[in-house]
């Protein structure tokens, strides 16, 4: 091969490589433009390809059961007031009954009246 043939082959290879690179760049640019246009179209339509789903509806957290002052039906020698107060306070019902008996004797007119009011007002479980 002569020098001219070698130079011609080199120019042809260089031209092919340059053409390939230009084609790749043009393809990339066209792809970017198409992607931008597609993104614009989907945004206009209101759906985005990576849209975040809406949050679930609000649910109140479970609250622990509250204490309720009620008369007991199963621990009721008279009306269940002392048993209900004992359960509400978390103490032994016998202790509450003894304290209630002492309070009725010491504060004679007030003790029985308070007990009668609690009997009328406290709901039975």
Backbone as CSV, one residue per row, in Angstrom:
resi,resn,N_x,N_y,N_z,CA_x,CA_y,CA_z,C_x,C_y,C_z
1,UNK,0.831,-1.165,0.000,0.000,0.000,0.000,0.881,1.235,0.000
2,UNK,0.330,2.172,-0.632,1.082,3.423,-0.704,0.626,4.338,0.409
3,UNK,1.360,5.421,0.492,1.009,6.390,1.533,-0.340,7.012,1.275
4,UNK,-0.702,7.237,0.052,-1.981,7.852,-0.277,-3.138,6.932,0.119
5,UNK,-2.989,5.674,-0.114,-4.046,4.740,0.237,-4.214,4.658,1.761
6,UNK,-3.091,4.656,2.459,-3.116,4.603,3.905,-3.803,5.850,4.466
7,UNK,-3.490,7.018,3.892,-4.105,8.262,4.357,-5.603,8.261,4.075
8,UNK,-5.999,7.716,2.917,-7.413,7.670,2.562,-8.177,6.760,3.531
9,UNK,-7.596,5.632,3.875,-8.243,4.722,4.815,-8.366,5.375,6.192
10,UNK,-7.334,6.066,6.602,-7.347,6.740,7.903,-8.429,7.815,7.917
11,UNK,-8.561,8.575,6.808,-9.579,9.616,6.728,-10.977,9.004,6.745
12,UNK,-11.137,7.892,6.063,-12.445,7.237,6.035,-12.835,6.743,7.433
13,UNK,-11.882,6.134,8.136,-12.160,5.638,9.483,-12.472,6.795,10.428
14,UNK,-11.704,7.874,10.303,-11.934,9.050,11.144,-13.297,9.648,10.837
15,UNK,-13.660,9.712,9.573,-14.967,10.234,9.171,-16.107,9.382,9.709
16,UNK,-15.911,8.062,9.658,-16.942,7.169,10.170,-17.117,7.349,11.675
17,UNK,-15.995,7.451,12.398,-16.055,7.622,13.844,-16.713,8.947,14.198
18,UNK,-16.359,10.012,13.470,-16.941,11.316,13.733,-18.436,11.285,13.452
19,UNK,-18.828,10.624,12.374,-20.244,10.508,12.036,-21.013,9.736,13.093
20,UNK,-20.399,8.681,13.635,-21.048,7.894,14.670,-21.224,8.721,15.940
21,UNK,-20.157,9.462,16.296,-20.231,10.292,17.499,-21.289,11.372,17.337
22,UNK,-21.345,11.994,16.176,-22.338,13.028,15.923,-23.735,12.431,15.978
23,UNK,-23.905,11.256,15.419,-25.207,10.587,15.464,-25.627,10.258,16.886
24,UNK,-24.661,9.807,17.686,-24.966,9.484,19.071,-25.368,10.743,19.834
25,UNK,-24.620,11.822,19.611,-24.937,13.070,20.303,-26.310,13.572,19.879
26,UNK,-26.587,13.517,18.601,-27.889,13.961,18.109,-28.993,13.089,18.687
27,UNK,-28.760,11.795,18.767,-29.751,10.882,19.348,-29.993,11.190,20.817
28,UNK,-28.923,11.491,21.546,-29.071,11.823,22.956,-29.870,13.108,23.122
29,UNK,-29.538,14.106,22.287,-30.249,15.372,22.379,-31.719,15.172,22.036
30,UNK,-31.994,14.402,21.020,-33.378,14.148,20.624,-34.110,13.404,21.742
31,UNK,-33.445,12.442,22.364,-34.047,11.709,23.475,-34.340,12.615,24.655
32,UNK,-33.422,13.539,24.938,-33.649,14.462,26.044,-34.832,15.364,25.739
33,UNK,-34.888,15.857,24.498,-35.988,16.742,24.130,-37.317,15.986,24.198
34,UNK,-37.319,14.759,23.705,-38.544,13.966,23.733,-38.954,13.710,25.177
35,UNK,-38.001,13.400,26.044,-38.297,13.184,27.461,-38.849,14.436,28.114
36,UNK,-38.304,15.589,27.760,-38.804,16.834,28.328,-40.217,17.092,27.852
37,UNK,-40.461,16.847,26.577,-41.800,17.070,26.055,-42.794,16.109,26.703
38,UNK,-42.396,14.869,26.873,-43.276,13.892,27.502,-43.560,14.302,28.937
39,UNK,-42.541,14.764,29.655,-42.727,15.229,31.024,-43.675,16.411,31.092
40,UNK,-43.562,17.298,30.132,-44.454,18.450,30.098,-45.883,17.994,29.838
41,UNK,-46.037,17.033,28.956,-47.382,16.554,28.640,-48.010,15.878,29.854
42,UNK,-47.240,15.045,30.557,-47.816,14.350,31.700,-48.118,15.322,32.830
43,UNK,-47.292,16.355,33.018,-47.577,17.339,34.048,-48.837,18.110,33.714
44,UNK,-49.044,18.399,32.425,-50.242,19.109,32.013,-51.472,18.240,32.234
45,UNK,-51.336,16.932,32.048,-52.464,16.038,32.224,-52.752,15.769,33.697
46,UNK,-51.819,16.100,34.576,-52.043,15.927,36.001,-51.521,14.628,36.577
47,UNK,-50.907,13.784,35.768,-50.328,12.552,36.287,-48.841,12.591,36.028
48,UNK,-48.096,12.382,37.030,-46.645,12.401,36.923,-46.167,10.971,37.049
49,UNK,-45.158,10.572,36.265,-44.728,9.169,36.333,-44.237,8.767,37.718
50,UNK,-43.739,9.693,38.494,-43.259,9.379,39.843,-44.142,10.053,40.893
51,UNK,-45.408,10.099,40.663,-46.320,10.772,41.580,-46.367,10.041,42.914
52,UNK,-46.429,10.804,43.987,-46.510,10.242,45.329,-47.978,9.962,45.615
53,UNK,-48.301,8.748,46.083,-49.709,8.443,46.356,-50.209,9.297,47.520
54,UNK,-51.495,9.598,47.559,-52.027,10.416,48.647,-51.931,9.658,49.961
55,UNK,-51.809,10.377,51.075,-51.710,9.697,52.370,-53.033,9.029,52.735
56,UNK,-52.982,7.992,53.570,-54.218,7.332,53.972,-55.061,8.280,54.823
57,UNK,-56.353,8.049,54.923,-57.193,8.934,55.736,-56.749,8.899,57.185
58,UNK,-56.967,10.018,57.883,-56.515,10.144,59.270,-57.312,9.220,60.177
59,UNK,-56.591,8.516,61.011,-57.220,7.662,62.002,-56.691,8.065,63.363
60,UNK,-57.594,8.290,64.292,-57.154,8.669,65.624,-56.475,7.481,66.295
61,UNK,-55.379,7.757,67.010,-54.698,6.653,67.689,-55.585,6.063,68.784
62,UNK,-55.406,4.789,69.010,-56.195,4.114,70.041,-55.814,4.670,71.404
63,UNK,-56.818,5.074,72.148,-56.578,5.616,73.478,-56.797,4.510,74.501
64,UNK,-56.020,4.549,75.571,-56.229,3.533,76.598,-57.598,3.747,77.240
65,UNK,-58.226,2.682,77.698,-59.542,2.836,78.317,-59.436,3.712,79.564
66,UNK,-60.374,4.602,79.690,-60.347,5.508,80.836,-61.038,4.846,82.020
67,UNK,-60.717,5.354,83.182,-61.343,4.839,84.389,-62.752,5.410,84.482
68,UNK,-63.671,4.573,84.882,-65.043,5.026,85.041,-65.530,4.598,86.417
69,UNK,-66.079,5.542,87.131,-66.580,5.273,88.474,-67.996,4.706,88.366
70,UNK,-68.112,3.428,88.638,-69.407,2.748,88.579,-69.604,1.907,89.835
71,UNK,-70.858,1.620,90.138,-71.158,0.719,91.250,-70.958,-0.709,90.777
72,UNK,-70.418,-1.527,91.632,-70.224,-2.927,91.247,-71.481,-3.725,91.549
73,UNK,-71.743,-4.684,90.695,-72.909,-5.538,90.922,-72.507,-6.847,91.592
74,UNK,-71.298,-7.290,91.397,-70.845,-8.560,91.943,-70.210,-8.415,93.330
75,UNK,-69.818,-7.191,93.718,-69.182,-6.959,95.023,-69.996,-5.910,95.769
76,UNK,-71.269,-6.246,96.064,-72.173,-5.245,96.612,-72.986,-5.790,97.783
77,UNK,-72.477,-5.670,98.985,-73.294,-6.099,100.134,-74.540,-5.219,100.297
78,UNK,-74.409,-3.914,100.017,-75.573,-3.034,100.136,-75.959,-2.494,98.761
79,UNK,-75.096,-1.627,98.194,-75.439,-1.042,96.893,-74.292,-1.089,95.886
80,UNK,-73.086,-1.390,96.302,-71.944,-1.475,95.406,-71.144,-0.193,95.306
81,UNK,-71.491,0.831,96.115,-70.773,2.110,96.054,-69.335,1.927,96.528
82,UNK,-69.132,1.319,97.662,-67.771,1.137,98.188,-66.942,0.217,97.287
83,UNK,-67.555,-0.815,96.717,-66.841,-1.702,95.781,-66.418,-0.948,94.522
84,UNK,-67.289,-0.065,94.006,-66.954,0.729,92.815,-65.846,1.731,93.093
85,UNK,-65.902,2.376,94.259,-64.848,3.333,94.635,-63.526,2.594,94.811
86,UNK,-63.564,1.412,95.416,-62.339,0.629,95.608,-61.729,0.220,94.274
87,UNK,-62.567,-0.223,93.346,-62.048,-0.605,92.033,-61.483,0.603,91.297
88,UNK,-62.138,1.754,91.404,-61.659,2.980,90.747,-60.307,3.410,91.312
89,UNK,-60.139,3.307,92.630,-58.882,3.704,93.275,-57.826,2.600,93.232
90,UNK,-58.237,1.381,92.962,-57.285,0.268,92.878,-56.860,-0.245,94.235
91,UNK,-57.785,-0.213,95.203,-57.486,-0.707,96.557,-58.479,-1.808,96.919
92,UNK,-58.278,-2.409,98.068,-59.139,-3.491,98.544,-60.507,-2.928,98.953
93,UNK,-61.605,-3.544,98.520,-62.929,-3.042,98.878,-63.200,-3.045,100.381
94,UNK,-62.598,-3.992,101.100,-62.801,-4.033,102.552,-62.254,-2.782,103.211
95,UNK,-61.124,-2.296,102.743,-60.539,-1.069,103.291,-61.466,0.122,103.062
96,UNK,-62.039,0.214,101.875,-62.957,1.322,101.575,-64.213,1.219,102.438
97,UNK,-64.720,0.020,102.648,-65.921,-0.156,103.478,-65.664,0.236,104.927
98,UNK,-64.505,-0.143,105.440,-64.166,0.225,106.825,-64.031,1.739,106.943
99,UNK,-63.357,2.384,105.995,-63.212,3.845,106.027,-64.569,4.541,105.862
100,UNK,-65.440,3.993,105.032,-66.769,4.573,104.849,-67.589,4.452,106.137
101,UNK,-67.497,3.324,106.819,-68.228,3.143,108.078,-67.726,4.125,109.135
102,UNK,-66.413,4.301,109.220,-65.847,5.263,110.176,-66.294,6.681,109.820
103,UNK,-66.283,7.036,108.532,-66.695,8.383,108.099,-68.176,8.620,108.396
104,UNK,-69.027,7.600,108.282,-70.451,7.779,108.574,-70.698,7.996,110.055
105,UNK,-69.908,7.335,110.903,-70.071,7.501,112.356,-69.539,8.864,112.786
106,UNK,-68.366,9.242,112.268,-67.733,10.500,112.700,-68.512,11.705,112.168
107,UNK,-68.919,11.680,110.929,-69.644,12.808,110.326,-71.080,12.360,110.110
108,UNK,-71.786,12.137,111.214,-73.083,11.476,111.137,-74.049,12.018,110.093
109,UNK,-74.415,13.243,110.041,-75.429,13.540,109.029,-74.857,13.572,107.615
110,UNK,-73.586,13.959,107.455,-73.016,14.113,106.110,-72.664,12.771,105.477
111,UNK,-72.122,11.845,106.215,-71.685,10.547,105.691,-72.797,9.779,105.006
112,UNK,-73.921,9.526,105.700,-75.014,8.796,105.039,-75.613,9.555,103.851
113,UNK,-75.623,10.884,103.914,-76.163,11.667,102.796,-75.259,11.516,101.562
114,UNK,-73.940,11.618,101.757,-73.001,11.452,100.633,-73.115,10.051,100.053
115,UNK,-73.262,9.044,100.921,-73.408,7.670,100.435,-74.686,7.525,99.618
116,UNK,-75.797,8.111,100.079,-77.073,8.027,99.360,-76.990,8.749,98.004
117,UNK,-76.317,9.906,97.977,-76.153,10.642,96.709,-75.312,9.823,95.730
118,UNK,-74.230,9.229,96.208,-73.389,8.403,95.327,-74.171,7.184,94.821
119,UNK,-75.017,6.623,95.670,-75.837,5.484,95.265,-76.786,5.892,94.131
120,UNK,-77.327,7.093,94.214,-78.273,7.577,93.208,-77.566,8.017,91.919
121,UNK,-76.382,8.588,92.041,-75.702,9.193,90.891,-74.827,8.193,90.139
122,UNK,-74.126,7.318,90.827,-73.202,6.394,90.177,-73.962,5.362,89.359
123,UNK,-73.569,5.182,88.064,-74.252,4.174,87.252,-73.793,2.775,87.658
124,UNK,-74.689,1.826,87.481,-74.341,0.430,87.787,-73.691,-0.166,86.550
125,UNK,-72.660,-0.947,86.750,-71.953,-1.514,85.593,-72.725,-2.608,84.921
